[in-house]
């Protein structure tokens, strides 16, 4: 995400990227200067942090092996392509984070029809302070952690997102307090019932603001008071 704003006392042209590797990066996009690199997931086992040179400080024992090595985050990443949001008023960055690990195997390896024996991951809606990288609040998701919906932050201080439970929800942008939920009861041909694959959007029509989202095969639209 590219952002122009005041950052640590001076005007900056920023590039913000929560990476799949579990690290939240902030750069000055005019010169590539690394301004911040902090992990945004708890389950991160491949590095102890990021050095001043911007390179990860690797931990031993995290490389793939023929037998398989458990490492975190999972192959799906600590986050992925789902959209994120920054609220200029709060200075908070909102994202869906996945706490999960995976068994990484070095080829050649034998194919198996059986699933990899791992505990299920868990998703969280998290608010990150872009100046410190600290987690300000989080909303744990209830469900199988297989949804791919993003978030929408509004000027009115609300964050909209699709819960893993199938609900379309809104929370307070400053505190994460639950404000509203609508159970979509969405379903797909896979029968998982948690088919968020798109992010919320907002628009004006006739002087009234609306929020719309695709929930499974359905397009839902809500008018704001």
N, C-alpha and C positions, 0 to 999 in steps of 0.2 A: 504494500500500500504506500502511495506517495502522499505526503502531507506537508503543507507549509504552515508552520506555527512557531510560537515561542517555546523554546526548549532549554531548560536550565539557564534561564536568564538572557538568552539571545535568540534572535530570529533565525530559524533554520529551515532548510529544505530537506525533509526527512524521507528515508525509505525504511518502512517497518515490515519485518517479516518474521512471523512465528514459523519456524521451520519444522519439517517432519521429523527432524532429529531430536526435537524436544527443547530446542533453545530459541528464546525470543530475542531477535536482533533488531537494533536500531542503528541506522547509518546516516551520515550526512551524504546525501546523494550527489552533491556537487563535487566531492573529492574522494568519496569512499571511506571516510574516517569512521571507524567503529566507535559508536557512542555508548552502546549497551549490548551485553550478551548475558542473559540469565535464563536458566531453565524454567519452563512453565509447567512441567509435569514432575510428579514425585518419582515415578518409575523410569529412571534414566540410568542405565548401567554401563554404557559404553565409554563415557567420558566423565571426568571429575569436574570439568568446567571448561571455560574458554580463556586462553591466554591473551596477553596484551597485544600479541600479533594477530589476533583473530582466529588462530588455529585451535582446534579442540585438544584438550589434555587427555590423551587416550588412557583408558584403564586396561590392564592385562586381563586376558581370559574372555574377551568379548568377541573375538574373531570366530567366524564360522568354522566348524570342524566336520569331518566325515560322520562322526557320531551324532552331531547336532549340539549347538550351544544356545542356551537360553539367554536372550538379551532383550533389553527394553530401550526404546519403544518397540512396538510390533512392526511388522512389515507394512501395515496400514498407515504408520506414522503417528506421531503425537497429535497431529492435526493433519488435514488434507485439503482438498480443493474447495471445501465448503466455505462460503463467503464469511468474512469477518467485518468488524465495524469499529470505528473510533468516534467517541463523542467529544467534540471540542470543548464542551462546557465542563465535563468531569475530568478530562485528560485520561480517561480509561479506554482500554482496548478490549473488545469483547470477542471471544472465540469459543469454539467447541473443541475441547481437549479430550484425548483418548488415553486413559491409563491402561496399558496392556503390554504384554511381552510376547515373544515368539521364539520358536526353535529355528535357528539359522543353520543350514546344512551346506557344507562345502562339496561341490561336485567332484568326482562322479558319485551319485547316490542312487539307491534303488527306489523306484516309485512304489508307493503304497496306496491302496484304495481307502485306507482308514484315515480319519482326520488326525491332525496333530494334537496330542494330548496336552491341552493347556486350559488353565482357568479362564473364564470369560473376562473380557475387559470391561471397563466402565467409563462412561462419558460424563463430562462436566461442562457446564457453561461457566466460563471463568472471565473475570474482569482483572486486567493487568494494568498497573500504573506504568505508563510508557517512559517515565523519567527514572524509575527505580527498578523496574522489572518485577516488583513485588505483586503478589496476588492479593487483591483487595477483598474480593468475595468470590464465592462459587456456588453454583446450584447443581447438586448431584442429579444425574438422570436415572430414572427407573425404567429398565428395559434391557434389551439384548445388546446394546451398543453397536447396532448395525445400521443406524440412520446416517444420512449424509446432508442434512439440511444445515443452512447457515443461520446467521443472525442479522437483525436490522435494528439499528439504534436511531431514535427519533430526537428532534430538537426539543420535544416535550419531556424528555427524561425517561423514556420507556425503551426497553429492549425486548423485541419480539423474537421468538424462536420456536422450532418444532421439537417437542420433547420426545425422548425415546419411547415413552408410553403411548404415543400417538396423539397427544394433546398439542394444540397450538396455544402457546402461552406468552405472557408478558410479565416482566419483572421491572422493578425500579432500577434505573441505570446507576444510581449512587450506591445503593445498598444491596441489591439483588432480591429485595423483598417481593414475594409473589403478589401480583396485582390482578391477574385474570387468566382463565384457562377455558378452552373450548375443546372438548373431546371429539376428534374427527372420526374416530372409529374407522380409519382408513385401512384398506386391505389391498393386496396385490395377488397376482396369479401364483406367487410363491407362498402366499398364506402367512407371511410373517407379521402382518398387521402393523408394521412400523416402517412405512415406506417413504419417509422424508428423503427426497432427492433434490429438492430445490429450496431456495431461500426466500424469505418474505420480501415483499416490495411495497412501497407506498406511493400514492399519487393523489392529485387533486382533480375533482370533476364537479362543476357547478358550484364552486366555492366550498366544497366539503372534502375532507380528507378521508381516504380509504386505505386499508391494508389488505393485501391479497397474498395468497400462498397456494402452491400446488401441493395437495396432500394425497399421495397415491394417484388414482385416476381422476380425482376431483380438484376443481379450482374453487377455492373459497375466498370470499370477499367480505370484509367487515367495515362498516361505516363508523368513524370516530365521532363522538359527541362534540 
